[in-house]
Structure formats: structure tokens, C-alpha cells
């Protein structure tokens, strides 16, 4: 996600369009920080889902892939790596 700085000089916003109405005047920074908080939660949830999917794919691959007649999931190093992932 990219962030950009915007600057508005001598810009008037009618009270009807002010976020939070008259109570929101001068609180834009704090309202934006609340928005970032929600965005961070969504990003963390997305990352967790991707990690879970990667782990499940690795476990399935370790069960299917065979080397020297045995699934690689039977080997201690593979089990260790999957354990660390979990």
C-alpha cells in the first residue's frame, strides 16, 4: 500500500460534509489513525490466511512427494521444517 501526502491550503469544507460534524473539527488526525488501526487488523488477518494456506500446501506436498521410495514428510528435517512453520 502506498501513502501520499496531500496538502489543501485555504480549503473550506461545509459543516454538512465534515466527518463527525462540528465535533470532528480539528480531529482529522485521530480519525485517520482509527482508520489505520482497522487497516492493520485487515492486513494481519490476510497475512495469517496466506500463511495458513502455505503451511497446508507444504504439508500436502510433503505427503505426496517421494524421494528414495518414501514421502519427504517421513524425513526428520522435513518434519522439523514443517514444525517450525506451524
N, C-alpha and C positions, 0 to 999 in steps of 0.2 A: 504494500500500500504506500503510495506516495503522498507526501504532505507538501502543501504550498502555502505561502504567505500571501494574504490579500490585505490591502490597506484601502480604506474608504475615508477620504477627508471631506469634511463638510457634507456629510450624507445624513439625510433626515429619514427616519422611519416613523410612519404614523403609529400612534399607540395601539390601534386595532391590529397592526401587524407585528407588534413587539412580542417576542416569545416571553410568556409569563406575565403579559400585560404590564401595568405600571410597576408591579412587584419585580419584574425581570430587568428593569432598568439598572445597568451597571453590574449585572451578574452574568454576563455572557461567558466570561472565562470559566466560572464554576459550572454553568450549564454544559459547556463544551467538555469539561473534564468528566462529567457524569456520562456523556456520550462515549468518551474514550473508554471508560470503565466497562460499559456494556460491550463495546467492540473488542476489548481484550478478552472478555469471557467467551465471546463467539470464536475468536481466533484460537483460544486454548482448546475449546471443545472440538473444533475442526482438526487441530493437530492431534488430539487424542484419538479421534476416529481414524485418522490416517495411520497412526502408529499401531492401532489395534489391527487394522486390515493388513498392514505389512507383516506383523507378527503371525497372524493366521495364515498368510500366504507362505511364509517361511516354514512354518510347521508342516503344512501340506506338502511343500516341496521336499522337505527332509524325509517325509514318509514315502514319497514317490520315487525320488532319485536314488538309484542304486549304484554302488561302487564296490567292485570285487564281490558281487553277489549279495550284498547287504544294503539296506536303506541307510543313507548317511545319517539318519536320525538315531541309528544304533551306536554311532561312534561318540565317544566321550567328549571330544572337542565340540562337535555339533550340539550335543546336549548342553554343554556349558554355555555356548553362544546363545542358544535359544533361552536358556535360563536367565542369562543377563538381559536379554531383550524383554522377557516377561517382567 
